[in-house]
Amino acid sequence: MKYDTYKYKETINDIKKNDKWDIEEHSRNVANAHPMILVVSSILLNVFSVYKTYDIIHENFYNNSYGVETRSRMASSYYGNILFIVVLNYCLVDLLSGVLHIVLDNPEFLNTPIISKLAYGFQQHHINTTLIVKMKLQDHIRPMSSVIILMSIIGFIIHGIENYKLYVYIITLSFYICLMQCSHRWSHMKEHNRGCIINQLQSLNVLLKPSEHLKHHTEPYVENFCIMNGAFNSMLNAITKLHPILHPHNKIWLPIFVCSFVLPIILIPL
């Protein structure tokens, strides 16, 4: 399957012609798409998740007449599972950010219901990379509230409300997707504006290196899609070159993303 480079350039030129940016208007659009009730609900949900994690572990650990040896094994199991989810979600967010980025960078999705505005925003970002820094930080993070609510609803439907691993999953993924948004934003900032701590974390590959992300901003924008720390860039780059059906401009990446998003919610808390 061969992709029409001319058609893609036409799409980019259309975005350039219609590239109008008003920060206040953008803030209003973000607020309308992600109302304050979602933001507050996502924060309260995380507070509730911290409480429920403690409550479930405490009840199982202390409200039963277990011996010292049994309690020691239980503690190892609880803390081992929590550490596993914390580390796994950090890696998972980088991978998911790359798969979602592939979807939203695809010109074929500019007229697709639900995701068309997101796709336009991502592809507009290729034309003007300074917008991400100029926009308000809260507007950059606010859309994550909708993701937090959605994944929590799916998790509660599947696992109920007494699964501590689900709550750990919600807490860690909520934190990491907000950090991912910031990591992408910081990769476009000038070094002196980021501060020494962020610069150090970027140099250690904990956060996305500007030099790593710069490779993505080269036409036709078909590599280095991950925006957490870029650890999965090499793997995704290789996958997109395996077969024409896996080219970044193929619509197959939308169902791949949906599966990649839902499967961890199903499997990790088991």
Secondary structure by P-SEA (a helix, b strand, c coil): ccccaaaaaaaaaaaaaaccccaaaaaaaaaaaccaaaaaaaaaaaaaaaaaaaaaaaaacccccccaaaaaaaaaaaaaaaaaaaaaaaaaaaaaaaaaaaaaacccccccccaaaaaaaaaaaaaccccccccccccccccaaaaaaaaaaaaaaccccccaaaaaaaaaaaaaaaaaaaaaaaaacccccccaaaaaaaaacccccccccccccccccccccccccccaaaaaaaaaaccccccccccaaaaaaaaaaccccccccc
